Amino acid sequence: MESIITVVGFLGAGKTTLLKHLLHKFTKDGWNPYVILNDYENAYLDAQQFVGQMEMDCIKALNGSCICCSGIVELRNIVNRIPERENGITLIEANGTSDAASLMEFLGVGINDRFLPPVQISVVDANNWQKRDEHNELERNQIQVSSLIVLTHLDTISKQRKASVTNELKSFNPTATIIDAEDIDVSLLPKLIPSKNKADKFEHLKAHWSSCSVDLPNLPNEKCIQEICSALPQSILRVKGCTKIGKAKNYTYFERKPDGEIHIRPFNGEPITGTKLLTIGPGSEPSILEQAIQSGFSIVNL
């Protein structure tokens, strides 16, 4: 029977980085992964980051809906249509605002009997754990029914902070195994069993933030990226973009995480939806994004 592993966690916690690591290890060990990616805006952009790791027909982008509620039926149908493979394993990355407890409750109903009951892995940014202000409740929800909790961003914190975070996680989910990201053993993941921990009631509609995307023209230099990200309001929790820089032939991908940190890296291939700037969180409106782009170009003339 085929395992289903869902990867959940707050925006910017490191879900995609962990997923890339898991794919590398699973493929190296002879597994045949199938990946489902969910995002409010342009999940196809995220899917293309896995070009080179696996065939694109083994990656499905579920775009524009939340898989723990409005998108659960589509998710279930996608899972049931996954082709049977020798040593198959299915990995699902949920969007960063998912009600992780509801996702596990609903996903386990109506799945073909060739699949094992789904299990959940939570990715926790140990540096920013419970520093989300009004979003702390959502972050707590995302670890309460996980079988495994993976700690990331450990290089930025003290041993005392790590111990404090670990103790808090255990108080909310006493049955989960908690490990550092670098210590994860993929051979044990298919052997995980679903958590029996009970989650606190959570009003998920509070986490249904606005999102939007606009076309992003080529940018003169990377300073424009920094200016665009800085010009967008802090209420926007996640910023992503893909475009060309200067006279470069290849595309560049960038993101601003909830803590304001900006990452810029090469993009694999050509974006099938075109070059985009997309955001998630309050203030995600086309006019706001367009103003930020204009601000980015303004520094060229200074």
Summary of the structure (lengths in Angstrom):
residues: 302
radius of gyration: 19.1
end to end distance: 61.3
largest distance: 62.7
contacts: 995
relative contact order: 0.16
helix: 35%
strand: 25%
